[in-house]
Amino acid sequence: MESVLETVEKHCGSQLSEYGKCIDDNQPNFESPCLALKRALTQCAEVNVSAVREVKERCAPQIGSYEQCVSANPGDAHIKCGDLVKALYRCTHEGSMAAAHSMAGVNHG
């Protein structure tokens, strides 16, 4: 089974590459210069990858909190927003594990 990142890369490879390059070129304050590329990647992923849509719906509070923290701490978000990244990771991981268990039950039931 393809990972979500592999699926995004397959459908939105150019957007992913451009956004990654922009981040690399504009460290540590990449948020503002790369905003249009981030939006283009997000839009492509939402349209083409159902797992991205599902995560955005399920983890909306965690995503919102993280985005708010990054906006408020542009120079040191990687330090100040660590707990929010962990919460977002837990949300996305718990959802993918639930989906995997559900599919396992369907395949064996």
VENTABEL-V487896 format. One record per residue. NEAR is the number of other C-alpha atoms within 12 Angstrom. D_LAST is the distance of its C-alpha to the last C-alpha in whole Angstrom. Layout:
NEAR_D_LAST, NEAR_D_LAST
//
This chain:
8_20, 11_23, 13_24, 24_26, 19_29, 17_29, 22_28, 28_30, 24_33, 19_32, 23_32, 27_35, 21_37, 19_40, 25_40, 28_38, 20_41, 22_44, 28_42, 22_42, 18_46, 23_47, 22_46, 16_47, 15_50, 18_51, 19_50, 20_50, 22_50, 27_48, 31_47, 20_49, 20_50, 25_47, 21_46, 18_46, 25_44, 26_41, 19_41, 21_41, 29_38, 25_36, 22_36, 25_35, 31_32, 23_31, 18_32, 21_30, 26_27, 19_24, 26_23, 28_27, 21_27, 21_24, 27_26, 23_29, 18_28, 21_26, 27_29, 19_32, 18_34, 25_33, 25_34, 19_37, 21_39, 27_38, 23_40, 19_43, 24_44, 26_44, 21_46, 17_48, 20_49, 23_49, 19_51, 18_49, 24_45, 24_44, 15_45, 20_45, 25_42, 18_40, 17_38, 25_37, 26_36, 19_34, 21_32, 26_31, 20_30, 20_28, 24_27, 28_25, 20_24, 18_22, 22_21, 22_20, 15_18, 15_16, 17_15, 15_14, 15_12, 14_10, 14_10, 12_8, 11_5, 10_5, 9_6, 8_4, 8_0
//
